[in-house]
Amino acid sequence: MKKDLDWANIGFGYRPTDVRYVSMFKNGAWDEGALTKDATVTISESAGVFQYAQTCFEGLKAYTTEDGHTVTFRPDLNAERMMNSCERLRLPVFPKERFIDAVMQTIRANIDWVPPYGSGASLYVRPFMMGTSPVLGVSPAAESMFRVFVSPVGPYFKGGVRPLKLRVSEYDRAAPNGTGHVKAGLNYAMSLYAIVEAHDQGYDENMYLDSKTRTKVEETGGANFLFVTKDGTVVTPKSPTILPSITRRSLMVVAKEYLGLKCEEREVPVEELSEIAECGLCGTAAVISPVGKVIYGEKEFTFDTSAENMGPTVRKLYETLTGIQMGRIEAPKGWIYRVD
């Protein structure tokens, strides 16, 4: 039986549920892993995660579809991305099939926390890994912990969609040949100063440029960009320091295969924003957040948000992908994993 919650008003934040998954890496191997009701973690004050930010994470969601089933969306890609993050951070790789199984076990054990269809809410799933054994010199931890917890979250656009106002940030998000392409906790810690400053100045987010030339669009602190040019081409920035968003990759398939649009993944000079008709931010939380305006020094770039506060093409992309996730539109093979 579903939990008795006001699903449309629970907000987007952490709410502990009944069960989570944990597996420990020790003596060069992962243990069998198990579900636990204990939401606390006790580790050394000198653990690698505390001393040198040796941690990475993932984010995905579980939904109730139109026909009443509980499903999750492309967890295999989350597994692969976490494997890449672990390799870059010298954390032990958690095998892909075990990752998927852990996610499925955790959702299944918390099935009553999956919001009902039509509520606008979903179950956010957070797999993460951290170095747990003590380190003092700069070196990888010998022991690690992999965990998965879930939290029900309300509609991201509470009160309706609102176009975002962004600034081109003077700060850099990721260094060339750095960790911008993996989902490392340290990347997000480094963006906190800039996002708080942006909020204080009246902006919703930062648009980061490449740190080498500061001429090309990269991403925000937590989402990829998706542009629609004036001739209707869907464009996403290409860079070795951009996190490969699963939502963005899925939207590009939707644009090409479902909507018949021309698609390009390429470098996007910031000056090209004047040629962009529509702009959105892609991510797990909102799927697409519409952008209405970007401020770059003395320049102001505005974008079409005429279709209920989204651009018309962005609106079609949003409705098609959410339709696939909710079971209203047939999904490409392998995209939807049924939990129940």
N, C-alpha and C positions, 0 to 999 in steps of 0.2 A: 504494500500500500504506500502511495506517495506520501512524503512528509507534508504536514499541514503548514505550508508557508504561503505568504503572499508573493507568489513567484514574480509578478511584474514589478515588485517594489523592493526586492532583496538587495539591490545594488550590485556593484562590481567590486567585490572584495573577498577576503578570506573568511570562510565559514567552515569550521572543522566538521567533518562527517564521522561516520562510525569506524571506518577501517582504512588502513593504508598498507602499502607494500614496502618491504625492506629486504635488501640483500647486501652482504658484507664481502669485501675483497680482502683476503688475508693469506699470507704465505703463498702468494702467487696465484691464487685461484678464487673464483666466486663461490660462495656457498649456495645452497639450494634456493634460498629466498623464501619468504613467507609473508602472509598477511598478519597485521598486528593492529590492535586497538590503541596502542600507545602513540600519541602525537608528539611526544617529546624526544629530543635527541641529546644524549650526554656524551661528550667527547672532550679530549684534552684541550686545555687553554692554548696549547702550542700546536694545535692541529693545522695542517696545511691550508685548510679552508680559511682559517682565521689569520694566519701569518702572511700568506702569499696569494690569497684569493683563488685558490685552486678549486674551482667549481664551475659547473656548466649546468644548463637546464633546458627543458623543452616546454612547449605549451600546445595543447590540443583540446578538443571538446567532444563530449558525448551529447546526443540529441535523442528526443523521441520523435519518430517520423510520423507522417500523416496516417499510416496504417498501424501505428501503435508499437512499433518495434524500437528498441534501443540500439543505436548505432554510433560508431565513431568514424572520423574522416582521415584517411590516409596515414595511419600511425606508422606504416612502414617507412615513410619519408622522415618522420620525426626520429625514428630509430637510426636511420642512416646519418642524419644530421648530427645526432648526439655522438655517434661513433666518430665522426670527423672532429667534433669538438674535443672529445676525450683524447684522441691522438695528438691534437695540437697542444693540449694542456698537460700532457703526460699523466693522464688518468687512465686506469685500466678500462679497456673497451668492454661495454656490456653487449653481449651478442644480440643481433637484430631480432631473432625469433623469441628470445627471452624478454626483450624489451616489450614486444607486442603482447606476449602472454601476460606480463606484469600489468600492463595497462588494462587489458581485458579483465583480468582477475579483480583489479581494484574497482573498475566500473561496476562489474557484476556484484561485488560485495556491497556496493553503495547504490544499488539500483533504485532504491526508494528516494534517493536524492536527485535523480535525473528529472528535471522539470517536465511537466506534461506538454504535449504538442499544442501549439497555439499560444503559449504563455509568453513567448519572446525570450525566455530564459534558456539556459543550457548548463551542463555540468562541465566546469573547467577542469582539465586534467594536467597536473604538473609533475612530470618526471624530472629528477635532478640527481646530480652526483657531486660528491665532495671528497677531498682528501682528509682523512680523519686522524691519522697517526701523527705524533709530534714531530715537528721539524724546527730547527733553529737556523742552521745554514740554509741558503737558498737551494732547495732540492725538492724533487717530487716526494709526496708522502708515500710510504710503503703500503699503507692500508687505506681503503676507500669505502664509501657507503653509497649505494644507489637506493633511492626511494621514489615512491609515487604517491601523491595524495590528490584528492579531488575536492572541489568546492563549488556548490551551486552559485551561479551568477545571474543577475537579472539582465535585461536588455541593455546593450552597450549604449544605445541612443535613447536613454530615458527621456521621455517628453518629446521625442521626435528627432530627426536628423538635423544637424546644424553644420553649415559649412565652416571649415576651420580657417583660421588666419595664422600664417606661418611667417617666420623671418629666416633669411639666410644667415646662419650662425657664423660668428667670427671664430668659433672654436672648432677643433677637429674631432671627429668621432673615432677615426681609426688611422693608424699609421700605415704607410706602404709596407707590405710584407709583414703586417702585424696580425691581429686576431679579429679583424672586422668581419671575416667570413664565417666565424664560428660563434655559437651562442654561449659565450663566456660571461659569467657574472660580472667580471671586471669591466667589460664593455659598458654595461648598464650603470655601474657605479660611476664611471667617468662621465656619463651623460647627465647625471643628476644636477650638477651645478648649473649647466647650461639650460636645462628645462625649467628649473625653478626661476632662473633669471628671465627666461622668455615669458613665463607666466606673470612675473612681477611687472613686465613691460607691456602686458596686454595681449600676448601671443599665445596660441594653443600649442605650438610645437616649433621645433627647429628643422630647417632644411640644411643638411650638412653637405659640403662640397668635398671633392677629393683633396686630401691633405698635401699631395705632391704639387699640384698646379693651382688648386683652388679655382678651377674654371668649370668643373663638371659636377652635375648633380649626383649625389650618392643615395642617402636615405635619411630618415629621421632617427631619433634615438631608439625607436622600437618598431618601425614599419618600413616597408619598401614603397617606392613611388610607382604609380601607374599613370601614364599620360595618354590623352587622346588628342592627336594633332587636328588641325583644321580640315584636313582632307580625310579624317576618319580612321587614321592608322593608330593602333594601340601600341604604345612604346613603353618599355621599362629600361631603366639605366643598367648598363653592364659595367661591372668593376670587380676586381679580385678582392676588394675589401667590403663588399656588400654581403649581408647575410642572405642566403638563398631561401627566401620566404616560401613556404609551402602554399600559402594562400595565393601569393602572386603567381607562382608557377601554375597553379590550378586555374586562375583567372585567364591566363594567356591561352590555355587549352580551350576554355569556354569561349573566349573571344574568337578564336580561329575555327574551332570545330562546331560550335553551337550557333554562333552569331555570324559566321562567315566574314569576319573582319581581317584586314591585313594586320600582321603583328611583327614587331621588331624588338629585339633586345640589343641595345647599342649604347655607346656613350652619348650622354645628353648634355651639351654645353648649357650652362646656366642662362646664357643670353638667348637660348632657343625658347625659353619660357614665353616669350612674346608670340611665338607661333603655336602655342598649345591652347586648345579649346577647353579641355576638361582635365582635371587633376584629382587623384585620389590616393589615399594611403592604404596599403594592403597589410592585413595582419589577422591573427586568429581571433582577437577580441571582437572586432567590428566587421570583419570581412573587407569592407571598403569604407573609409571615412572620407567624405568629400572635402576638397580644399577649395575655398572661394577666393583666397588672396595670398600672395607671397610678396613680402617686402624685402628688397635687396638694396640696402643703402638708400639712395634717393629714388630708386625705381620701385614701381608697384605693378605687379602682374595680377590680373584678375581672370577668373575662369567661369565657365557656364555652370550655373547651379539651378537652371530653370525647371528641371524635372523633380519637383518636390524636394528642393534643396540639394539635389545631386545633378550632375550633368546627365543628359539623356542616355549616352552610351554607358557611363558609369552606373546609372540606374539599371540598365538592362543586364550588365555584368553582375551586379549585386543580386538582383532578383533571380537570375539563372543559377548562380552558384549556391545561394541559400535554398533555392528550390531543389537542387541536387542533394544537398545535405539533409534536407527535411523529407526527402522521398517523394516530392511532388513531380520531379523530373528525373528521368532515367539517367543514372550515373555511368560514366565510363567504367569499364571493367577494372576491378581492383581498387576503386576509390572508397567504397563504403564497406566497413567491417561491422557485421551484425554481432551485437553482444549477447542478446537474449536468444 
